Amino acid sequence: MSESTRRGIGLLGGALILGVAGDGLLRAGPWGVNVVLWIAALALVFAFLITLVQPLRAVSRTGRLLLIPILAFAGAMAWRDSPVLNSLNILALLSCLALVALYARNGRMASAGVTDYVLGGMLVGLSQPVAPLLVVASDVKWPEVSRGGHFGAGPAVLRGVMLALPLVVMFGALFAAADAAFERLVTTIIHVDLTQLMGHSIFAVVVAWAVVAWGRQLLIAEPWGNPASGRLRPFTLGMIELSIVLGALDLLFLVFVIIQLGYLFGGGAFVEASDSFTYAEYYRRGFFELVTVAAVALPFLLVAHWLAAPTSARAARGLATLVVGFVGLLFVIMASAVLRGLLYTSLFGLTELRVYTMAFMVWLALVFVWFMATALRGHRERFAVGAFAAGLVVLGLLDTTNPDGLIAQTNLSRSGAPQPVDSRYLATLSADAVPILIGGLPALPVADQQQVLAALTVRWPAGPSDWRSWNWSRSQAATVLATAQVTPRTPANS
C-alpha cells in the first residue's frame, strides 16, 4: 500500500471519528467546554495519525509550539463569555490551526512573509470544498485497499454503507414527512426520528469534511514553501522617490502635530476653553481618524520597505532615518488618540468599542517597534511571525484582563460623575461582568438596580443547562444571581 493511500485512509477514518465527536459536542450552544474537548480530541487523533505515517519527532518545533496557543484559546472559550472576545478567540484558534497545517512539517513559519501568511491562509480556507474530494478520488488508491488481503471485504462494505446511509436517511425523512403511516412504521421499528437523524448526519459530515480538508494539507499535500518570499519584487523604488514620499509625509505629520498641539494634548482644559466643540466632538472627530491613520501607515511602511532598493549603506541609513522619523511622529499621533479616549472614558464611561480599539492601538505600537527592530535592521523575514505573535499576546492579555468586567468596574466607579451611568448598557454585558455588576449594584439608584438585576436574571437563570455548554463565567453569573438582591440606596447627605 502506497504512502498516499495509507495517509488518506487514516485521514478519512480520523475525520469520521472527529465528525461524530463534533456532532455530539459542538451542536450544543453557546460554546464552552465542548470546544476544549473537541480540540483536544483533534490533537489526539492527529498525533496518532502522524505516528502512523511518520515519527512524531518529524513534526517541526513550530508545529509543537502552536499547540500551546491552540489549547489556550480553546480554553478561553470555556472561560470567557464575551461574544466579541470569543469571536477573536475563534479567529486566533483558526489562524493557528491554519499555520499548523502549513508549517508543522517544514517549520518555515519564522521566515515567512506577510504575503505568505495571507496566501497560505487562503489556500487552507479555499481548499475546504475540494480537498476531501481529492483525498477520495486521487490520494487514496482504492485498488490498493481492495488488494489488501488483511482487510478482506471490509473496505467495500464500508464504502457501500457510507454511500447508502445518507441516501436512506434523506429519502426516509422525506417519506416520513409525506405520510403519517410510514412515519409511525419507521418510529415503531427503529425508534428514531429520521429528520433529527438527518440533521445529526449532516452536521457530522460537515465537521468531518472540514477536518479532511485541513488534515490533507497537514498530512498529504506538499508542505507550504513560502512562494511569495522567493519572488522578485515587481519593481523597485530608489532613494530619491522614497525620500520624497517619506519626507513629504514626515513634514505633513510634523506640521499637523505642531499646529494641533493644544488640540492633541490639551485635554479637558482645551475643550473647556473652546466654544466650537464639546467633549463628544473632541473625542469622536479625532479618535477614529487618528486610529485609521495609524492602521493605514502599517501597510504603507511594509510596501515601501519591500520596494526600497538602497544602493549603498549611506542610502540605507537615510531610509532608516526617514522611517524612524515617520514612526516617531506616528507614535505622537497615536498617543493623542489614546489620551482622547481616556478623557472621554473618564466623562462618559467605557464601552467594548473603546476597549478593543485601545487594544488594537497597543498591537499597532508593538508591531511598529518590531518593524524597526527587524525590517530596518535587515531581518525583514522575522517581521511577520513577530507581528502575529504580538497579536496573540494582546488577545491573551484581553482574555486575562476580562474586558466586560473592566467596563462594568470603570462605569460603576463613575456613579457620582455629572454624566449618569448607562444602566441599560451595563445590563447588556456578558456573564464576564456579572459578579462585578452585582457587587456594584448599591452604587446605582434602586430603579436602575432592579432593571439591571431583572435583565441579568433572565439571561443567566440558575437552572440546569447542557454540560457541553458549560462556561466558567456563565456558571459564576448564575451562582451570583441566585442570591442577588436589590440594595436600598443610602442618600448622599445621610
N, C-alpha and C positions, 0 to 999 in steps of 0.2 A: 504494500500500500504506500503510495507516494506521500511525501511530507504535506503537500497541499491538501490531499484528501483527509489525512489524519487530523490536521488542524481544523479543516472545515467541519468534519463530523463532531469533533469536540466542541467547536463553537456553537453548532446548532443544538447540541444536547445541553450545553450550559445555558444558552439563551432560553431554551424551553423551561428549564428549572427556574430561571430568574423571571420569566414571564408569568409562570404560575405563582411564584412568590410575590411578584408585583401586584397581581390581581388580588391576592389575599391581604396585602399590606397597604398598597398605595391608593386603593379605591376609597378608603376612609379619609374624610377631610374634616376640618383643616389639618394639614400635615403636621406631624410632630415626631414622636419616637419612631413611627413607621419608616420615615426617611432614613434614619440612622440604621435601622435593622436591614433595610433593603440595600443600602450602600455597603454595609458590612458583608452581606451575602454576595454582592457583586465582587468585592475584593477577594473573598474566599474562593469563589468559583473560578475567577480568572487566575488567582495564584495557583490553583490546582491545574488549570489548563496549561499554564505556562510551564509547570514542571513536567507535563506530559510531552510537550513539543521541544523544550529546551531547558537547560538548567536555570533555576530561578536566579542564580547569580548573574545570568546573562542580561537580566533587566538592569538598565543603567541606574546610576545613583540618582539621576534626575527623576526617573520613574518612581523610585522608592521614596524620595523626599516629597514628591507631590501627593503621596498618600496621606501625609500629615494634614495639609490644608483641606483635602477632600473629606477626611473624617471630621475635622474641626468644624467646617461649615455645615456638614450634615448634622453634627451635634448641635449646632446653633439653632437648627430648625426645631429641635426639641427643647430649646432653652428660651428663645425669644418668641414673642407673638406679633410684633410689629409687621404689618404687611409689607411696608416699604423695605424694612431691614431684611426680611426673609426673601423678598424678591432679589435683593442684592446678594444674599447668601446663595440662592439658587443659581444666579448668574456666575458667581465665583466658582461654585461647585461644577457647573457645566464647563466653564473655561478650563478648570484644572483637569477634568476628565478628557477634554479635547487634547490638552497638552500631553497627557499620559498616552493617548492613542498615537500621537505624532512622534513623541520623543522617548518613550520608555525603552525602545530598543537601541536607538543610535546615540542618545544622550547629548544631542547638539542644541539643546534648548538655550543654553547660556550664550551661544554665539549667533543665535537667530536674530534677524532684524524685525522691526515693527511690521514690515510688509510680509515677512514670512509668517508671523503670528496671525495676521489677518487672513492671508491666503490659506494657511493650514486650518484655521477655524472654519473658513468657508468650505474647504474640502470635506471636513468631518460632517458639517451640517448638511451640505448639499448631497452627500453620498447616502443619506438616510433612505430615500426612496428606492435606490437601485442596488446598493451594496448587498443586501440579503439575496437578491436575485442572482447576483454574480457568484455568491457563495454556492447556491444551489445548482446553478446552470454551468458554472465554469470551474470554480475552485475544487469542488468535490467531484471526483471521477467515479460516478456511480457504478460502472462495470467493475472497478477495483473493489468496491464494497461488496458487490454481489459475489465476486470470486473468492472473497474471504471465507474459507470453509468454517472457521470457528464462529462466524456469525450465523450460519445457516440461512433460514428463510426470514430471519429477524428484520433485516433492512427492508425487504419487500413488504412484509406485514406492516412495519412502521410507516412506510410511505403510503400504503393503502389506507391505514387508519387516519393519517394526517390529511389525506385528500378527502376522505369520506366524511369525517366528523363535522367540519364546518358546513358542508352541504346538507347533511342530515339535520343539523341544528337549525340552519336557516329555513329550509323548506318545512321542517316540522313546526317551527314557530309560526310561520305563515299559515299553515293548515290549522293550527290550534286557534289562531286569531280569526280564521274564517268560519270555523264550525265548532259549536259548543260541544257536540257529542264527541268529536275527535279530541277536543281538549280534555274532556272528562276521561276518555280512554287512556290518553297519554299520562295524565296525572295519576290515574289509578294504577297503571302498570309500573311506572318508574318514579312516581312521586317527585317529579322535577318540573319546575316552571321553565318551559323551553325559552320563553322570552328572556327570563333572567339568566338562563344558561348561556344564551347567545351573547348577552351583554358581558358576562364574565369572560367568555371565549374571545370576544373582540378585544377587550382590554388586555388580556394576557398576550394575544398575538401582537398588539401594538407595542407593548413593552418588549417582548422578545425580538420583534423586528428592529427596534432601536438598539437593543443590545448587540444583535448580529452586525448591524451597520457600524457601530462603534468598535466592536471586537475585531472585525475584519481588518480595520486599519492597524489595530494593535498586534494581531497575530499573523495575518496572512499577507496583506499588501506590503509593498516596498516601504521601508521607513522613510519618513519625510526628510528630504535632503536640503531644505532651505534654498529653494531655487532662486528666490529673489536676491539673496545675498551674493550669489555668484555672477549676477548680471551686471554689465556695464551700465553706467548712467546714460540716459538718452542724450544728454548734452551737459556741458559744464558751464559754470559762471566764473569768470575771472575776478580778481580782486577789485578792479575798477567798478564793475557792475555791482558786486556785493557791497562795496564800500559806499556807493551812492545809496543803495537801498537801506542798508543798516544805518548809515549816517543820517539819512533823512528821517527814519523812524526814531532814532535816538534824539534828534533835535525836536521832533514833534512831541515825544513823550516828555522831554525836559521842559519845553515851553508850557505844556499842559500842567505839569506838576508845579511850576513856579507861579503861573497865573492863578491856578486854583488852590494855592497853598492853604489859604484860610478856609476855603470850601472843603478841601480834602480832610484837613485835620482840625478844623475849628470846633467841631463837635457841637455840643449844646449851646455854648456861648455864641458861636457864629450864627446858629439858627435863630436864637432869641433876639439877636441884634438885627436880623433881616426881616423886612416886611414883604419879601417877594415869595417866600415859600414856607411850608410847615415842616415839622419833623418827618411826617409821612412822605412828603415830596423829597426831602433831603435824602431819605433812605432809598425810596423806590426809584427816583430818577437816576441815581448814580450807581447803586449797588450792583444790579444785574448787568448794567452796561460794562462796569469795570470787571466783573467776573467773566463776561464774554470776551473782553479784551485779553485777559489772561489765558482763557481757553483757546482762542484763535492764535495767540502768539506761539503756543507749543508746536502745532504742526508747521507753522511758518518757519520756526527755527530748525526743525528737523529737515524740512525740504531744503532750506537754504544751506545748511551744513552738508547735506548729501550732494548738492550740486556744486559745492565750492571746490575749486581746484587751485589752491595756493601754489605759486611757482617757486617759492623759497621759504626758508624758516622765518624770515622777516615778515613775509606776507601772511604766514600762518599766525604769527604773533599779533599782527594788525587785525586780522579777522577775529581772533580770540578777544582782543581788547574791545572791539565793537560789540561783540556778543555779550561780554560781561557787562558793558555799559547798558545794553538793552535790557538784560535780565535785572540789573540793579534798579533801573527806573521802573521796570515792571513790578518788582517787589514793593516799591513805594506805593504804586497804584493799588496793588493787592492789599497792602496794609491799610490803605484808606478804606477799601471795601470792607475789611474786617472791622475797622473802627465804626463805620456807619452801622454795620449790623449789630454790634454790641450796644451802640447808643439806642437804636430803635428797639432792641430787645429790652433794655432797661426801662423803656417807657411803655411799650405795648405788649411785652411778653415774647415768649419763644414759640416757634412753630416747627413742624417737621421740615418744611421747605428751607427755613433758615439753618437748621441743624445740618441737613445734608449738603446745602450749598457751602457752608463753612468747612465741612469735611472734604468736599471737592477742592476747596482752596488749599487745604493742608496738603492734599495729594499733589496738586499742581506745584506747590512750593518744593516738595520733596523731589518731584520729577525734574524741575529746573535745576536744583542743586546737583542731582545725579547727572544731568546732561552736561553740566560744566565739569564735573569730576571724571566723566568718561569720554564723551564725544570730543570735547575741546582738548583733551589730553591724548588724543589718538587711539582711544579704545571705544569706538562707536559700537562695536559688536556687543558690548556689555550693557548698552543702554536699555534695550527692550526688556531683558529679564529683570533688571533693577526696577524699571517703571512698573512692571507687572507685580513684582514682589511688594513694592510700596503700596499699590492698590490693595493687595491682600492684607497688609499690615493695618492700613487705615480702616478697612472693613472689620478686621478683628478688633480694633480699638472701639469701633462703634458697637459691636456686639457686647463688648465688655462694659462700655460706658452706660448702655441702656438709654438710647435717645428719648424714648417716650417717658421714661422715669425722670430724665433730666428736664424735659419740657414741663412735666407736672410740678416738679420741685421748684423750678425757676418761676413759673407763673403763680404758684401759691404763695411764694415769698413776696410777691408784689401786692398782697391783699390790701395794703394801706396806701398804694400809689394812686395818683389822680385818675388814671385810667383804670376802670374796673376790670376784674379778672373775667375772662370769657369762659363761663362755666359750661356752656354748650360745647365749646371746642374741647374742653377737658374731658367731657363725657364720651367723646368720640375716640379718645386714645386707646391703644391696645391694652391687653392684660398686663403688659410690662409696667404700666403706670399705676395699676390699681392699688397696690399696697401704699404707695406714696400718696395717692389721691385720698384714700380712706384716712390715712394718718393726718392729712392736712385739711380735712373737711371743716374742722372748727374755725378755720380762717375765713370761711365763706359765710355769707348770710344763710339763715335757716332755709329759705326758699330755694336757694341755689344748692344747698346740701341735699335737699330732698330730690331735686331734679337730677343731680349727678348720681346719687345713690340708686334712684329708681332705674336710670338708664343702664348703669353698670350691672345691676342685679338681673335685668332682663338678658343682657348679653352673656353673662357668665353665671348661670344657675349652678347651685351646689349639687344637683342630681347626678346620677351616674352617666358616664359618657363612654364612647368606644375607646378601648385601651390603645388602639392603634394611633389615635389622635392625641394621646397624652402629651402634654407640654407643661414644662415646669411653671412657666408664667401663668398659664391658664389655670393650672391646679392651685397655685398660690392665690390667684384672684378669687376663685370660688371659695377657698378656705377663709380668706379675709372678709369677703362679703357676707358669709354665713352668719357672722357675729357683728356686722357693722350696724351702727345706729346713728341717727341724726343727733348732733350735739347742739343744744341751745347756745346761741352766740352771746358772749358776755358783752354788754355795752362798753364802748370805749372809755366812757367817763366814770365807770364804776370802780 
